[in-house]
Amino acid sequence: MYKKPTVRVMIGLSLILLSYVICWPAIGVLGAISLHMKEPLILTVGGPLMYGVSHLVFLIGVYFAGRDYALACLKRVKKFLKERK
């Protein structure tokens, strides 16, 4: 029987999805800023830092959502990406 997800699970799933959305656009913005200011160190340091923050947000989301919901979410993302090929 289907149970409605709790607020904690919904927050966790939202954080998981947010982690996918924030990383690469933020690195792109850092790259543009780095080019504009002619400071490659901004991207060199900021890129991996944003990637790490994205992973941290993902892990916090998995913790809140719980293993079962996190695996279900990842399976759906995998299926979606396979269909897009």
N, C-alpha and C positions, 0 to 999 in steps of 0.2 A: 504494500500500500504506500502511496506517495505522501510524504510529509512536507509541509511548507518549511523552507529553510529558515533558520533563526537569523536574527540581525547579525550575530557574530559571523555566521557563514556567509551572508551577503557582503559584509565588509571584507572578509577574506577573499572572496571571488572578485570583488571590485579591485582589490589591491593586486591580485594576480593579473587581471586584465590591464590595469594601469601600468604595471611593470613592463608590459610589452609595448605600450604606447609611448612611454616617456623616454626611453633610451635613445633610439636612433634619431628622432627629431632634435633632441637636445644636443647630441653630438654634431648634427648638421649645423645647428645654430652656433655652437662653439667654433666649428670650422669656419663659418662665415665671419664671425667676430675676429677670429685669429687672422684670417686673410685681410680683413679691413684694417686691423691695427698693426699688421705686419709683425705679429708676435706668435711664432709657432708654438711656444711653450704653453699658450692657453689651450690649444688642442691636445698637445702632448700630455699635459697633466690632467686637463678637464675631461678628456674623452674616456680614459680608463676609470676616472673617478665617477663619472656618470654611469658607466657600465656597472660598476660596483654598487652604486646606489640602486640601480634597477634590480640587481640580484637581491639586494637586501629587502627591497619592497616586495619582491616575489616570495622570498622565504617567510616574511612576516604574513603575507597573504595565505600561504600554505598552512602556516601555524593556525591562523584564525579559521580558515575554511575547514581544516581537517583533511586527512589523507584521502578519503573517499571522494569528496567534492573536488579536491585539487586534481586527482587523477581523471575524473570525469570531464573536467574543464580542459585538461591537456589533450584528452582523446578527441574532444570536439574540435579543438584548434588544429590538431594533426589531420583530422578528416577534412576540415575546411581547406587546409593548405594542399592536400593531395588532390582535391577536386579542382583547385585553381590551376594546376599544372597543365 
